Amino acid sequence: MGDIKVAVTGAAGRMGREVVRAVIEAEGLELVAAIDRGCIGTDAGELVGCGNAGVAVESNLDEALSRTKPDVMVDFTLPEGLMGNLRTALGHGTAPVVGTTGLNPADFAELEQLSASTSTPVFIAPNFAIGAVLMMRFAAAAAKYMPDVEIIELHHDKKLDSPSGTALLTAQRIGEARRAAGVSPTPVPAGRIEKAVGALGARAENTGDVPVHSVRLQGFVAHQEVIFGGPGQALTIRHDSIDRKSFMPGVVLAARKVRGLTGLVIGLEKVMD
């Protein structure tokens, strides 16, 4: 078998450049297309300091996929264009590996249908850092014994969605663990969850009963604290991504494994085991 052919959308962005570099450097992966609305015509390898890769940045995703026929498309773009990219990729039988967050339940339902109708898997991870996956596992384990918990997530000021996809998935995992263990948290006082229109932070309707607080400031990349409280004690589980390189081992792992999946798969832990 030859190398896995990979297209990268959002190739000229901050995350996209790291993905391009990681694909070029990874054994068994071949960069065949780089798509972005900026830096058109620039060689993708030269753009990220890896030398000439023979792949110029282009803007038309449909044309790029038709010509290069990649096995996998890695997408780190903006939420407003994501579903269009995924529909295009699935129409070409290209398996998406998605790091862009901001999808809603209707989007997930559509992706499940498209994945089934095209027999093409879709992989989505709110966080590609392996340490973040371990943080969620540890949090789920702790929630069985310390059900009172809140999440603080801190990201750079350019992140558009809030709460983060990682925080929402962590809250989901905590809720599942508490239900399985038959334990419940102390009820949150009325008005405790942020409800103001446009407010950063949790809404009870999408985080269950796990309060989440969002910080958006310069100087951060991606950070999360899961804070458990109990009589006379507190437990904090924290993960810090201080460089976008922290996400690349997970991206490479997903690109290598996505074609062996079936349907819509969410969470890096699904390809780690």
C-alpha positions in Angstrom: 0.0 0.0 0.0 1.2 3.5 -0.8 1.2 6.6 1.4 -2.1 8.0 2.6 -2.9 11.1 0.4 -3.9 14.1 2.5 -5.5 17.4 1.6 -5.4 20.3 4.1 -8.1 23.0 4.2 -7.3 26.2 5.9 -3.7 25.5 5.0 -2.5 29.1 5.4 -4.0 29.6 8.9 -2.3 29.1 12.2 -3.4 25.6 12.7 -3.4 24.8 9.0 0.3 25.6 8.7 1.1 23.2 11.6 -1.0 20.5 9.9 0.8 21.0 6.6 4.2 20.7 8.3 3.1 17.6 10.3 1.8 15.9 7.2 4.9 16.6 5.2 7.1 15.3 8.0 5.0 12.3 8.9 5.9 8.8 7.6 3.2 7.3 5.5 1.4 10.5 4.7 1.6 12.5 1.5 0.4 16.1 1.1 -1.4 16.3 -2.2 -3.5 19.5 -1.8 -3.5 22.7 0.3 -6.6 24.8 0.2 -7.0 28.3 1.5 -8.3 31.7 0.4 -4.9 33.3 1.3 -1.4 32.7 0.0 -2.8 31.3 -3.3 0.0 30.0 -5.5 2.6 29.7 -2.7 4.2 26.3 -2.3 2.7 24.8 0.8 6.1 23.4 1.9 7.8 26.7 1.6 5.0 28.4 3.4 5.7 26.4 6.5 9.5 26.3 6.2 9.8 22.7 4.9 11.2 23.5 1.5 9.4 23.0 -1.8 6.7 20.3 -1.5 5.4 20.6 -5.1 1.9 21.5 -3.8 0.7 25.1 -4.4 -2.0 26.6 -2.2 -5.3 26.9 -4.1 -8.7 28.2 -3.3 -11.2 25.8 -5.0 -11.8 22.8 -2.8 -13.9 20.9 -5.3 -11.3 21.3 -8.1 -8.5 20.3 -5.8 -10.2 17.1 -4.6 -11.3 16.2 -8.1 -7.7 16.5 -9.4 -5.7 15.0 -6.5 -8.2 12.4 -5.1 -7.0 12.4 -1.5 -7.9 9.7 1.0 -8.2 12.2 3.8 -9.0 15.9 4.2 -7.9 17.6 7.4 -10.0 20.7 8.2 -9.1 23.5 10.6 -11.1 26.3 9.1 -13.9 28.5 10.3 -17.3 27.2 11.5 -19.3 29.1 8.9 -17.6 27.3 6.0 -17.1 23.9 7.6 -20.2 22.1 6.6 -19.7 23.1 2.9 -16.2 21.7 3.1 -17.5 18.4 4.6 -20.2 18.0 2.0 -17.7 18.5 -0.8 -15.2 16.1 0.7 -17.8 13.4 1.3 -19.1 13.9 -2.2 -15.6 12.9 -3.4 -15.3 10.0 -1.1 -12.6 11.8 0.9 -12.7 11.1 4.7 -12.7 14.3 6.7 -10.6 14.7 9.9 -12.1 17.7 11.6 -10.6 20.0 14.2 -12.9 22.9 13.5 -15.5 23.3 16.3 -19.0 24.9 16.4 -21.2 22.2 14.8 -24.7 21.8 16.1 -26.9 18.7 16.5 -28.5 19.2 13.1 -25.0 19.3 11.5 -24.1 16.0 13.3 -27.3 14.4 12.1 -26.5 15.5 8.5 -23.0 14.2 8.7 -24.2 10.8 9.9 -26.6 10.6 6.9 -23.9 11.7 4.4 -21.3 9.3 5.9 -23.8 6.4 5.5 -24.9 7.4 2.0 -21.3 7.8 0.7 -19.8 5.0 2.7 -17.2 7.5 3.9 -16.2 7.9 7.5 -16.1 11.3 9.3 -13.8 11.9 12.3 -14.2 14.9 14.5 -12.2 15.7 17.6 -12.8 18.8 19.8 -9.2 18.5 20.9 -6.3 16.6 19.2 -3.9 16.9 22.1 -3.4 13.5 23.6 -3.0 15.1 27.1 -6.4 16.6 26.7 -8.0 13.2 26.1 -6.3 11.9 29.2 -7.6 14.9 31.1 -11.1 13.9 30.1 -10.6 10.3 31.1 -9.2 11.3 34.5 -12.2 13.7 35.0 -14.7 11.0 34.2 -13.0 8.7 36.7 -13.0 11.4 39.4 -16.7 12.3 38.8 -17.8 8.9 40.2 -16.4 9.8 43.6 -16.6 13.6 43.6 -19.7 14.6 41.6 -19.5 18.4 42.4 -17.4 19.9 39.6 -17.0 23.0 37.5 -14.9 23.6 34.3 -12.8 26.7 33.4 -11.5 26.8 29.9 -9.1 29.4 28.6 -8.3 30.1 25.0 -6.8 32.8 22.8 -8.9 35.8 22.0 -9.4 34.8 18.4 -11.4 31.7 19.2 -14.9 32.2 18.0 -17.0 29.5 19.9 -17.7 29.4 23.6 -17.7 27.2 25.5 -15.0 25.3 23.7 -15.7 21.9 22.2 -13.3 20.3 24.7 -15.3 21.8 27.6 -18.6 20.5 26.2 -17.2 17.0 25.6 -15.6 17.0 29.1 -19.0 17.9 30.6 -20.7 15.2 28.6 -18.1 12.6 29.8 -18.6 13.7 33.4 -22.4 13.5 33.1 -22.1 10.0 31.6 -19.8 8.9 34.4 -22.0 10.3 37.2 -25.1 8.6 35.7 -23.3 5.3 35.4 -22.2 5.5 39.0 -25.6 6.6 40.2 -24.3 9.8 41.8 -25.6 13.4 41.5 -24.0 16.8 42.1 -25.2 19.3 44.7 -28.0 21.3 42.9 -26.7 24.5 41.3 -28.4 27.6 42.8 -30.9 29.3 40.5 -29.3 31.9 38.3 -25.8 30.4 38.8 -25.5 29.4 35.1 -24.7 32.4 32.9 -27.7 33.3 30.8 -27.1 36.8 29.5 -27.4 37.1 25.8 -23.9 36.9 24.3 -22.3 36.0 27.7 -19.2 33.8 27.6 -19.5 30.5 29.4 -22.0 27.8 30.1 -25.6 27.4 29.3 -27.4 24.6 31.1 -29.0 23.5 27.8 -25.7 22.4 26.3 -23.5 21.4 29.3 -26.0 19.5 31.4 -25.5 20.5 35.0 -21.7 21.0 34.8 -21.0 24.8 35.1 -18.5 25.9 32.5 -16.7 29.3 32.5 -14.9 30.6 29.4 -11.9 33.0 29.2 -10.8 34.6 25.9 -7.5 36.5 26.3 -4.3 37.2 24.4 -1.4 35.0 25.6 -3.3 31.8 25.8 -3.5 28.9 23.3 -5.8 26.2 24.8 -6.1 25.4 28.5 -8.7 23.7 30.7 -9.1 23.1 34.4 -11.6 20.6 35.8 -12.2 21.5 39.5 -13.8 19.0 41.8 -14.9 19.9 45.3 -15.8 17.8 48.3 -15.9 18.1 52.1 -12.6 19.6 53.2 -10.9 19.0 49.8 -10.5 20.0 46.2 -9.1 18.2 43.2 -7.9 20.1 40.0 -7.1 18.3 36.7 -5.5 20.7 34.3 -4.2 20.5 30.7 -2.2 23.1 28.9 -1.4 23.3 25.2 1.3 26.0 25.1 2.0 25.4 21.4 -0.1 24.3 18.5 2.4 21.5 17.9 0.7 19.7 20.8 -2.2 18.9 18.5 -0.2 17.4 15.7 0.5 13.8 17.0 -3.3 13.4 17.3 -3.9 14.8 13.8 -1.4 12.5 12.3 -2.9 9.5 14.2 -6.4 10.4 13.0 -5.3 10.8 9.4 -3.7 7.3 9.6 -6.7 5.6 11.1 -9.8 7.4 9.8 -10.2 5.2 6.7 -10.6 2.2 9.0 -13.6 3.8 10.8 -17.3 3.6 10.0 -19.8 6.4 10.1 -19.4 9.6 12.2 -16.9 9.1 15.0 -16.3 11.9 17.6 -13.3 12.1 20.0 -9.6 11.3 19.7 -9.9 8.5 22.3 -11.8 6.5 19.7 -8.6 6.1 17.6 -6.2 5.8 20.6 -7.4 2.5 21.9 
